[in-house]
Amino acid sequence: MNKVNFGRTGLQVSPLGFGAAPIGYLKTDQDRIATILNLLLDQGVNLIDTAASYKGSEEAIGAAIGGRRDEYVLVSKCGSEVPQAKGKAWSAELVTNTVDASLKRLRTDRLDVMLLHSCDLQTLQKGEALGALVKAREAGKIRFAGYSGDNETAAWAAAQADVAVIETSVNVVDQNNVDVVLPVTRKNNVGVLAKRPIGNSAWRGPEAFSGIYPDYIRPYWERFQKLPVKPQDLGFTGERDWAEIALRFTLSVPGVHTAIIGTTNPDNARANIAVANKGPLPESAVKKIREAFKTAAGGNWPGLT
């Protein structure tokens, strides 16, 4: 898989990354986790995204591929209260303790990126949490600091000198950040991870709500019902093509460097790799999806946090 420059970090990342929330929340068998992660690395997928709050995820990654640490860009997230770290949410104490705990669980001596995990704008502007990440960077525990979130908060973060990476929602039914956040990341040469690039498979309908994220799958599904575009309008044949359309659309958005997808199924991992290797959608298809979103949203669909 080809690699691209990850903003001003100097890192090279694959267009497809792995989001590790499901392997933690779904209590996935360790052998299966190892199979998926080693498969991804073998096929050139080199960005792994996790978080201290993704139950068991960091430990599983460390156990599965800690021995291949130099082969991937490792991203984690912190800031909210977690059992394994002392301190109040978004305090310097908690951020510092979480960084230290994450290093142990991930079996590494450094994190390539540590992101603040979706605090609100007022909290972010206080500077305590970001300042703690800066100190962790100066101590060599992390290489780059950043923020994970959406809308005006992510745009503000992307303009800060100490923020080198932004993780934000970009998909066919969640495009507000394309206009609000990505112009700022491009201006400041910030690395961008697109989260939820396939929109939680919104086209699957209500049966998808039984998963681990029902509260934000439902809004995506409701948006999808209003999206005035069909696969046939984009040069595809049917509804099953939405998985490909969605990922390739996200990878077509200027300023997106990598799109992270989580799975507990090796076959899904292989399918995602095959789609990502097809590259961006034709410009005409991207334009139609952008126009469909603007028509359906009417300016009232913010990025979903």
VOBA-1610 file (N, C-alpha, C; in pm, whole numbers, padded with zeros to 5 digits, always signed):
BEGIN
Met+00084-00119+00000Met+00000+00000+00000Met+00088+00125+00000Asn+00056+00220-00086Asn+00133+00343-00093Asn+00123+00421+00038Lys+00222+00503+00065Lys+00224+00587+00184Lys+00219+00733+00143Val+00164+00817+00232Val+00156+00961+00207Val+00216+01035+00326Asn+00257+01160+00301Asn+00309+01243+00409Asn+00197+01275+00508Phe+00226+01258+00635Phe+00127+01281+00741Phe+00143+01424+00793Gly+00100+01519+00711Gly+00114+01658+00748Gly+00259+01694+00768Arg+00286+01777+00869Arg+00422+01823+00895Arg+00499+01733+00991Thr+00443+01616+01024Thr+00509+01529+01120Thr+00635+01464+01065Gly+00643+01452+00933Gly+00754+01378+00874Gly+00728+01229+00868Leu+00618+01183+00927Leu+00580+01042+00920Leu+00515+01011+00786Gln+00525+00887+00745Gln+00458+00838+00626Gln+00350+00738+00670Val+00228+00758+00624Val+00118+00672+00667Val+00043+00615+00547Ser-00017+00500+00568Ser-00100+00437+00466Ser-00236+00506+00461Pro-00298+00514+00343Pro-00432+00575+00335Pro-00535+00505+00422Leu-00519+00376+00442Leu-00607+00300+00531Leu-00535+00279+00663Gly-00604+00311+00773Gly-00553+00283+00906Gly-00650+00193+00980Phe-00608+00145+01096Phe-00693+00056+01176Phe-00740+00127+01301Gly-00871+00128+01323Gly-00929+00183+01445Gly-00958+00070+01543Ala-00902+00078+01662Ala-00901-00037+01753Ala-01013-00038+01856Ala-01111+00050+01844Ala-01220+00048+01942Ala-01294-00086+01945Pro-01333-00143+01831Pro-01411-00268+01837Pro-01340-00384+01904Ile-01208-00397+01882Ile-01141-00513+01940Ile-01139-00506+02093Gly-01151-00384+02147Gly-01160-00371+02292Gly-01301-00387+02343Tyr-01392-00308+02288Tyr-01529-00309+02337Tyr-01599-00443+02314Leu-01564-00513+02209Leu-01629-00640+02178Leu-01555-00759+02238Lys-01454-00732+02322Lys-01383-00839+02393Lys-01339-00950+02298Thr-01269-00908+02193Thr-01229-00999+02086Thr-01118-01094+02132Asp-01125-01217+02085Asp-01023-01316+02116Asp-00885-01265+02074Gln-00784-01285+02159Gln-00650-01232+02132Gln-00589-01292+02005Asp-00613-01418+01977Asp-00560-01479+01855Asp-00619-01412+01731Arg-00746-01378+01737Arg-00810-01311+01623Arg-00752-01171+01606Ile-00732-01102+01718Ile-00671-00969+01711Ile-00534-00976+01647Ala-00454-01072+01688Ala-00320-01088+01632Ala-00326-01118+01483Thr-00422-01199+01444Thr-00437-01232+01301Thr-00468-01107+01220Ile-00562-01026+01269Ile-00602-00905+01197Ile-00487-00805+01190Leu-00424-00777+01303Leu-00320-00675+01305Leu-00198-00716+01224Asn-00159-00841+01231Asn-00045-00886+01152Asn-00078-00889+01003Leu-00201-00925+00970Leu-00246-00918+00831Leu-00235-00776+00778Leu-00283-00680+00854Leu-00279-00541+00811Leu-00135-00494+00791Leu-00048-00523+00886Leu+00092-00483+00873Leu+00157-00549+00752Asp+00127-00677+00732Asp+00186-00748+00618Asp+00142-00688+00485Gln+00024-00629+00482Gln-00029-00570+00358Gln+00001-00421+00347Gly+00080-00367+00438Gly+00124-00229+00427Gly+00041-00127+00500Val-00059-00169+00577Val-00137-00076+00659Val-00053-00045+00783Asn-00015+00081+00800Asn+00085+00108+00904Asn+00042+00211+01008Leu-00086+00243+01015Leu-00132+00332+01122Leu-00233+00259+01208Ile-00207+00254+01337Ile-00295+00190+01434Ile-00343+00296+01532Asp-00474+00310+01545Asp-00535+00411+01631Asp-00611+00344+01744Thr-00582+00386+01867Thr-00650+00330+01983Thr-00677+00442+02083Ala-00712+00407+02206Ala-00738+00507+02309Ala-00735+00439+02445Ala-00700+00515+02546Ala-00698+00461+02681Ala-00837+00414+02724Ser-00941+00475+02669Ser-01078+00440+02708Ser-01136+00323+02630Tyr-01062+00271+02530Tyr-01109+00155+02455Tyr-01070+00029+02532Lys-01159-00019+02613Lys-01133-00124+02711Lys-01053-00242+02654Gly-00933-00258+02702Gly-00852-00372+02663Gly-00781-00357+02530Ser-00809-00251+02457Ser-00754-00235+02323Ser-00603-00217+02324Glu-00554-00128+02410Glu-00410-00103+02412Glu-00333-00229+02451Glu-00380-00299+02551Glu-00313-00422+02592Glu-00309-00524+02478Ala-00420-00535+02406Ala-00428-00632+02297Ala-00331-00598+02184Ile-00319-00471+02153Ile-00226-00428+02048Ile-00083-00457+02090Gly-00050-00422+02213Gly+00085-00448+02261Gly+00120-00596+02256Ala+00027-00680+02295Ala+00053-00823+02296Ala+00064-00879+02155Ala-00015-00824+02062Ala-00021-00879+01927Ala+00095-00836+01839Ile+00131-00708+01845Ile+00232-00658+01750Ile+00338-00571+01817Gly+00351-00582+01948Gly+00455-00506+02016Gly+00593-00537+01961Gly+00613-00659+01913Gly+00741-00698+01857Gly+00768-00641+01719Arg+00666-00579+01659Arg+00682-00518+01527Arg+00669-00365+01535Arg+00703-00312+01651Arg+00676-00170+01681Arg+00729-00073+01576Asp+00843-00101+01517Asp+00901-00007+01421Asp+00830-00008+01285Glu+00730-00095+01270Glu+00662-00106+01141Glu+00534-00023+01133Tyr+00494+00043+01242Tyr+00367+00115+01236Tyr+00371+00245+01315Val+00283+00335+01274Val+00261+00462+01342Val+00152+00438+01446Leu+00185+00464+01571Leu+00095+00431+01683Leu+00032+00558+01738Val-00100+00559+01738Val-00179+00673+01786Val-00267+00627+01900Ser-00268+00701+02010Ser-00364+00675+02116Ser-00428+00807+02159Lys-00524+00796+02250Lys-00601+00914+02291Lys-00621+00912+02442Cys-00636+01031+02499Cys-00645+01041+02645Cys-00723+01165+02685Gly-00745+01179+02815Gly-00808+01299+02870Gly-00926+01273+02959Ser-01010+01176+02922Ser-01123+01141+03007Ser-01075+01049+03118Glu-01151+01042+03226Glu-01112+00960+03340Glu-01116+00812+03303Val-01010+00742+03341Val-01000+00598+03316Val-00950+00531+03444Pro-00988+00405+03467Pro-00950+00339+03592Pro-00800+00327+03613Gln-00726+00319+03504Gln-00583+00290+03517Gln-00496+00413+03539Ala-00556+00532+03550Ala-00476+00653+03568Ala-00543+00748+03666Lys-00466+00799+03762Lys-00520+00891+03861Lys-00531+01032+03804Gly-00630+01107+03857Gly-00646+01245+03819Gly-00784+01276+03766Lys-00820+01403+03772Lys-00949+01448+03720Lys-00943+01462+03568Ala-01057+01448+03504Ala-01063+01457+03358Ala-00999+01586+03309Trp-00913+01574+03208Trp-00848+01684+03138Trp-00745+01758+03223Ser-00711+01702+03338Ser-00607+01763+03420Ser-00470+01718+03370Ala-00368+01797+03403Ala-00232+01759+03367Ala-00194+01626+03432Glu-00238+01606+03557Glu-00207+01482+03627Glu-00262+01361+03551Leu-00389+01370+03510Leu-00450+01257+03442Leu-00383+01232+03307Val-00360+01337+03229Val-00299+01321+03098Val-00161+01257+03111Thr-00082+01306+03204Thr+00053+01252+03225Thr+00048+01106+03267Asn-00039+01074+03361Asn-00051+00936+03409Asn-00104+00843+03300Thr-00194+00895+03216Thr-00249+00812+03109Thr-00143+00783+03004Val-00062+00881+02970Val+00048+00858+02876Val+00138+00746+02928Asp+00176+00754+03054Asp+00265+00653+03112Asp+00201+00515+03111Ala+00073+00510+03145Ala+00003+00381+03148Ala-00011+00323+03008Ser-00037+00410+02910Ser-00052+00363+02772Ser+00078+00304+02719Leu+00189+00366+02752Leu+00318+00313+02708Leu+00338+00171+02759Lys+00301+00147+02883Lys+00317+00013+02940Lys+00224-00087+02872Arg+00098-00047+02855Arg+00002-00140+02796Arg+00035-00172+02651Leu+00089-00074+02578Leu+00122-00092+02438Leu+00261-00149+02417Arg+00333-00172+02526Arg+00465-00234+02522Arg+00561-00156+02431Thr+00569-00027+02455Thr+00653+00059+02373Thr+00716+00167+02459Asp+00820+00228+02406Asp+00885+00338+02479Asp+00843+00474+02428Arg+00756+00476+02325Arg+00708+00606+02275Arg+00579+00586+02196Leu+00495+00687+02201Leu+00376+00696+02116Leu+00409+00793+02004Asp+00376+00758+01882Asp+00399+00852+01772Asp+00307+00973+01786Val+00183+00948+01826Val+00086+01056+01843Val-00001+01026+01964Met-00023+01127+02048Met-00124+01118+02154Met-00221+01233+02133Leu-00349+01199+02126Leu-00454+01297+02101Leu-00538+01319+02225Leu-00580+01442+02247Leu-00683+01469+02348Leu-00816+01422+02291His-00890+01347+02371His-01004+01270+02321His-01137+01345+02335Ser-01155+01443+02248Ser-01286+01508+02229Ser-01335+01589+02348Cys-01248+01664+02412Cys-01297+01759+02512Cys-01361+01878+02442Asp-01440+01957+02516Asp-01506+02071+02455Asp-01408+02187+02438Leu-01451+02290+02368Leu-01363+02401+02333Leu-01312+02474+02457Gln-01400+02501+02552Gln-01360+02573+02672Gln-01250+02497+02747Thr-01267+02367+02760Thr-01167+02286+02829Thr-01035+02288+02752Leu-01043+02275+02621Leu-00922+02274+02540Leu-00848+02407+02550Gln-00923+02516+02550Gln-00860+02649+02554Gln-00795+02681+02687Lys-00831+02610+02792Lys-00765+02631+02920Lys-00617+02597+02911Gly-00584+02503+02824Gly-00445+02474+02796Gly-00378+02371+02885Glu-00443+02331+02994Glu-00378+02239+03088Glu-00352+02103+03024Ala-00452+02049+02957Ala-00437+01916+02898Ala-00336+01917+02784Leu-00345+02016+02698Leu-00250+02025+02587Leu-00109+02050+02639Gly-00099+02132+02743Gly+00032+02158+02802Gly+00097+02032+02855Ala+00015+01941+02910Ala+00069+01815+02960Ala+00121+01728+02846Leu+00052+01733+02732Leu+00102+01659+02616Leu+00233+01718+02565Val+00244+01849+02568Val+00369+01913+02526Val+00485+01867+02614Lys+00461+01859+02745Lys+00565+01811+02836Lys+00600+01665+02808Ala+00499+01585+02775Ala+00525+01445+02741Ala+00608+01436+02613Arg+00580+01527+02521Arg+00660+01532+02397Arg+00805+01571+02427Glu+00821+01671+02510Glu+00956+01716+02547Glu+01034+01607+02622Ala+00961+01521+02692Ala+01024+01411+02765Ala+01052+01290+02677Gly+01008+01296+02551Gly+01031+01186+02459Gly+00931+01073+02469Lys+00825+01092+02546Lys+00724+00986+02560Lys+00631+00981+02440Ile+00604+01095+02379Ile+00526+01101+02257Ile+00604+01185+02155Arg+00576+01163+02028Arg+00645+01241+01926Arg+00563+01363+01885Phe+00429+01347+01882Phe+00344+01457+01840Phe+00216+01459+01922Ala+00165+01579+01946Ala+00040+01598+02019Ala-00071+01637+01922Gly-00193+01607+01960Gly-00304+01644+01873Gly-00437+01639+01944Tyr-00543+01644+01865Tyr-00679+01651+01918Tyr-00770+01565+01833Ser-00861+01495+01896Ser-00965+01418+01828Ser-01100+01480+01858Gly-01171+01523+01754Gly-01301+01585+01773Gly-01351+01649+01645Asp-01450+01733+01658Asp-01520+01782+01540Asp-01555+01930+01551Asn-01599+01984+01438Asn-01656+02118+01430Asn-01559+02227+01475Glu-01609+02331+01538Glu-01528+02448+01570Glu-01415+02417+01668Thr-01436+02320+01757Thr-01330+02283+01851Thr-01210+02225+01778Ala-01236+02135+01683Ala-01126+02076+01606Ala-01059+02182+01519Ala-01136+02276+01466Ala-01078+02383+01385Ala-00986+02470+01470Trp-01029+02501+01593Trp-00944+02582+01682Trp-00816+02505+01715Ala-00829+02377+01745Ala-00713+02296+01779Ala-00614+02292+01663Ala-00665+02280+01542Ala-00577+02267+01425Ala-00494+02392+01401Ala-00534+02503+01460Ala-00460+02628+01442Ala-00352+02649+01548Gln-00342+02557+01645Gln-00245+02573+01753Gln-00109+02516+01714Ala-00005+02585+01748Ala+00130+02545+01707Ala+00169+02408+01758Asp+00119+02369+01876Asp+00157+02241+01935Asp+00071+02124+01888Val-00027+02151+01805Val-00114+02045+01754Val-00067+02006+01614Ala-00017+01886+01602Ala+00037+01839+01473Ala-00056+01741+01403Val-00157+01689+01476Val-00247+01588+01421Val-00390+01615+01468Ile-00484+01598+01377Ile-00626+01608+01409Ile-00694+01479+01363Glu-00780+01424+01449Glu-00868+01314+01410Glu-01011+01367+01410Thr-01079+01353+01298Thr-01212+01415+01286Thr-01300+01333+01192Ser-01432+01347+01206Ser-01527+01268+01128Ser-01538+01321+00985Val-01520+01231+00889Val-01538+01265+00748Val-01597+01144+00678Asn-01721+01157+00631Asn-01783+01049+00553Asn-01901+01105+00474Val-01969+01019+00402Val-02071+01066+00309Val-02186+01137+00378Val-02214+01105+00506Val-02323+01172+00577Val-02274+01263+00688Asp-02144+01287+00693Asp-02085+01370+00798Asp-01972+01452+00734Gln-02011+01561+00668Gln-01917+01637+00588Gln-01891+01779+00639Asn-01947+01814+00751Asn-01927+01949+00804Asn-01779+01981+00823Asn-01703+01882+00870Asn-01562+01905+00896Asn-01480+01928+00769Val-01534+01884+00655Val-01467+01911+00528Val-01456+02061+00506Asp-01559+02133+00548Asp-01563+02278+00527Asp-01514+02358+00646Val-01525+02302+00766Val-01493+02378+00888Val-01352+02348+00939Val-01312+02222+00937Val-01185+02180+00998Val-01073+02166+00896Leu-01099+02101+00784Leu-00991+02069+00692Leu-00925+02191+00626Pro-00996+02300+00602Pro-00923+02418+00553Pro-00815+02464+00650Val-00840+02450+00780Val-00741+02490+00881Val-00626+02390+00886Thr-00657+02261+00877Thr-00550+02161+00879Thr-00460+02175+00757Arg-00520+02204+00642Arg-00438+02221+00521Arg-00349+02345+00533Lys-00405+02453+00585Lys-00327+02576+00602Lys-00207+02555+00692Asn-00224+02474+00796Asn-00119+02454+00896Asn-00042+02323+00879Asn-00071+02254+00768Asn-00003+02128+00736Asn-00013+02029+00851Val-00134+02012+00900Val-00162+01920+01011Val-00199+01783+00956Gly-00148+01678+01017Gly-00187+01543+00978Gly-00332+01516+01015Val-00406+01448+00926Val-00548+01424+00949Val-00582+01276+00938Leu-00640+01224+01048Leu-00702+01092+01047Leu-00852+01112+01035Ala-00912+01052+00936Ala-01058+01056+00923Ala-01117+00940+01001Lys-01198+00971+01102Lys-01266+00865+01176Lys-01404+00842+01114Arg-01459+00724+01138Arg-01590+00683+01085Arg-01599+00704+00933Pro-01499+00664+00856Pro-01500+00693+00713Pro-01611+00623+00636Ile-01662+00512+00690Ile-01774+00447+00622Ile-01906+00475+00693Gly-01908+00581+00774Gly-02034+00626+00834Gly-02107+00521+00913Asn-02030+00431+00980Asn-02091+00323+01058Asn-02186+00238+00974Ser-02154+00227+00845Ser-02237+00146+00753Ser-02383+00186+00762Ala-02409+00316+00752Ala-02544+00369+00772Ala-02646+00307+00679Trp-02604+00261+00561Trp-02695+00202+00463Trp-02750+00068+00509Arg-02691+00009+00615Arg-02738-00122+00663Arg-02872-00112+00733Gly-02909+00004+00780Gly-03038+00018+00844Gly-03037-00012+00992Pro-03155-00021+01053Pro-03167-00036+01198Pro-03098-00157+01257Glu-03076-00263+01177Glu-03010-00381+01233Glu-02869-00349+01281Ala-02810-00243+01229Ala-02676-00204+01271Ala-02676-00144+01411Phe-02793-00105+01462Phe-02799-00036+01591Phe-02767-00127+01708Ser-02762-00258+01685Ser-02733-00352+01793Ser-02584-00358+01824Gly-02503-00282+01752Gly-02360-00282+01773Gly-02319-00201+01895Ile-02192-00158+01896Ile-02138-00093+02016Ile-02161+00057+02019Tyr-02211+00114+01909Tyr-02229+00259+01904Tyr-02371+00297+01859Pro-02476+00245+01921Pro-02611+00271+01870Pro-02649+00418+01874Asp-02596+00495+01969Asp-02638+00634+01982Asp-02595+00721+01865Tyr-02485+00687+01800Tyr-02453+00769+01683Tyr-02466+00695+01551Ile-02496+00567+01555Ile-02532+00498+01431Ile-02669+00545+01383Arg-02762+00561+01478Arg-02897+00601+01439Arg-02900+00736+01368Pro-02833+00841+01418Pro-02833+00968+01344Pro-02773+00954+01205Tyr-02670+00871+01191Tyr-02611+00851+01059Tyr-02712+00785+00965Trp-02782+00684+01016Trp-02883+00616+00935Trp-02993+00712+00895Glu-03038+00796+00989Glu-03144+00894+00958Glu-03097+00992+00851Arg-02971+01033+00858Arg-02917+01121+00754Arg-02912+01050+00620Phe-02870+00925+00623Phe-02853+00850+00499Phe-02984+00838+00423Gln-03096+00824+00496Gln-03225+00813+00430Gln-03260+00938+00349Lys-03202+01050+00388Lys-03233+01178+00323Lys-03132+01216+00215Leu-03030+01134+00197Leu-02924+01168+00102Leu-02973+01142-00041Pro-02986+01245-00122Pro-03045+01228-00257Pro-02942+01184-00362Val-02884+01068-00339Val-02791+01013-00437Val-02792+00862-00425Lys-02782+00793-00538Lys-02781+00647-00543Lys-02649+00600-00601Pro-02612+00475-00573Pro-02489+00423-00632Pro-02486+00436-00784Gln-02601+00416-00847Gln-02607+00424-00993Gln-02573+00565-01043Asp-02601+00667-00962Asp-02566+00805-00999Asp-02415+00827-01000Leu-02344+00735-00932Leu-02200+00751-00913Leu-02118+00653-00995Gly-02188+00578-01082Gly-02118+00482-01167Gly-02107+00344-01107Phe-02184+00316-01001Phe-02184+00184-00937Phe-02317+00115-00964Thr-02327-00011-00925Thr-02443-00090-00967Thr-02552-00105-00863Gly-02518-00101-00733Gly-02624-00127-00636Gly-02586-00091-00494Glu-02678-00120-00401Glu-02662-00079-00262Glu-02540-00141-00195Arg-02501-00259-00238Arg-02384-00324-00178Arg-02255-00246-00205Asp-02260-00158-00302Asp-02140-00080-00336Asp-02116+00036-00241Trp-02209+00062-00149Trp-02192+00177-00061Trp-02066+00165+00026Ala-02029+00046+00065Ala-01908+00031+00147Ala-01786+00082+00072Glu-01776+00048-00056Glu-01665+00098-00137Glu-01677+00247-00162Ile-01797+00290-00197Ile-01818+00433-00225Ile-01778+00517-00105Ala-01823+00474+00013Ala-01800+00554+00134Ala-01651+00569+00164Leu-01578+00459+00165Leu-01435+00467+00197Leu-01360+00547+00092Arg-01387+00521-00033Arg-01315+00593-00138Arg-01352+00741-00141Phe-01475+00775-00101Phe-01511+00916-00091Phe-01425+00985+00014Thr-01416+00925+00132Thr-01336+00985+00239Thr-01191+01003+00196Leu-01138+00904+00127Leu-00999+00912+00081Leu-00981+01012-00033Ser-01092+01058-00089Ser-01087+01157-00197Ser-01083+01300-00146Val-01114+01320-00019Val-01127+01455+00036Val-00988+01517+00057Pro-00962+01632-00003Pro-00831+01696+00014Pro-00800+01724+00161Gly-00682+01686+00202Gly-00641+01707+00341Gly-00654+01586+00429Val-00727+01482+00386Val-00735+01357+00460Val-00615+01271+00423His-00537+01230+00522His-00419+01149+00496His-00443+01000+00517Thr-00526+00967+00615Thr-00555+00827+00642Thr-00696+00816+00700Ala-00763+00706+00668Ala-00899+00681+00717Ala-00897+00554+00799Ile-00942+00562+00923Ile-00931+00447+01014Ile-01064+00371+01021Ile-01053+00240+01004Ile-01169+00152+01014Ile-01137+00041+01113Gly-01229+00013+01202Gly-01213-00096+01296Gly-01291-00217+01252Thr-01241-00335+01282Thr-01313-00459+01253Thr-01261-00569+01344Thr-01344-00670+01366Thr-01300-00790+01438Thr-01301-00910+01343Asn-01308-00882+01213Asn-01320-00987+01112Asn-01206-00975+01011Pro-01119-01073+01001Pro-01008-01065+00905Pro-01054-01047+00761Asp-01169-01106+00725Asp-01218-01090+00588Asp-01256-00945+00559Asn-01313-00879+00660Asn-01344-00737+00642Asn-01217-00654+00627Ala-01114-00691+00701Ala-00985-00621+00689Ala-00931-00635+00548Arg-00938-00755+00492Arg-00891-00777+00355Arg-00973-00695+00255Ala-01104-00692+00276Ala-01190-00615+00185Ala-01159-00467+00192Asn-01135-00414+00312Asn-01101-00272+00326Asn-00970-00239+00256Ile-00873-00328+00265Ile-00745-00307+00197Ile-00766-00301+00046Ala-00847-00393-00006Ala-00871-00397-00150Ala-00938-00269-00199Val-01033-00219-00121Val-01102-00095-00160Val-01007+00024-00153Ala-00931+00034-00044Ala-00839+00147-00030Ala-00737+00150-00143Asn-00696+00032-00190Asn-00598+00026-00298Asn-00654+00072-00432Lys-00786+00084-00442Lys-00846+00138-00564Lys-00829+00289-00575Gly-00800+00352-00461Gly-00775+00496-00464Gly-00902+00579-00458Pro-00890+00710-00478Pro-01005+00801-00468Pro-01111+00772-00574Leu-01232+00822-00547Leu-01340+00817-00646Leu-01311+00915-00759Pro-01375+00895-00873Pro-01367+00998-00978Pro-01417+01132-00926Glu-01361+01238-00976Glu-01398+01372-00930Glu-01547+01399-00946Ser-01606+01347-01053Ser-01750+01369-01077Ser-01834+01305-00967Ala-01793+01186-00920Ala-01867+01118-00814Ala-01854+01193-00682Val-01734+01241-00652Val-01713+01318-00530Val-01801+01443-00531Lys-01807+01509-00644Lys-01888+01631-00655Lys-02036+01600-00629Lys-02085+01490-00681Lys-02226+01454-00661Lys-02255+01424-00515Ile-02162+01357-00447Ile-02182+01326-00304Ile-02179+01453-00222Arg-02090+01543-00254Arg-02083+01671-00182Arg-02212+01751-00203Glu-02261+01755-00324Glu-02384+01829-00353Glu-02504+01764-00284Ala-02508+01632-00282Ala-02618+01561-00216Ala-02620+01591-00068Phe-02504+01593-00006Phe-02497+01624+00137Phe-02547+01765+00164Lys-02501+01861+00086Lys-02542+02000+00110Lys-02692+02018+00091Thr-02748+01947-00007Thr-02892+01954-00029Thr-02969+01896+00089Ala-02925+01779+00135Ala-02995+01713+00245Ala-02975+01784+00378Ala-02853+01833+00401Ala-02821+01894+00530Ala-02883+02032+00547Gly-02891+02106+00440Gly-02944+02241+00450Gly-02867+02329+00547Gly-02740+02297+00566Gly-02657+02374+00657Gly-02678+02341+00804Asn-02754+02234+00833Asn-02790+02204+00972Asn-02737+02070+01023Trp-02639+02011+00954Trp-02584+01885+00999Trp-02440+01906+01045Pro-02416+01925+01173Pro-02278+01941+01222Pro-02206+01807+01221Gly-02075+01812+01239Gly-02001+01690+01258Gly-02048+01623+01387Leu-02066+01490+01381Leu-02116+01418+01498Leu-01999+01373+01584Thr-01999+01415+01708Thr-01888+01384+01799Thr-01899+01243+01854
//
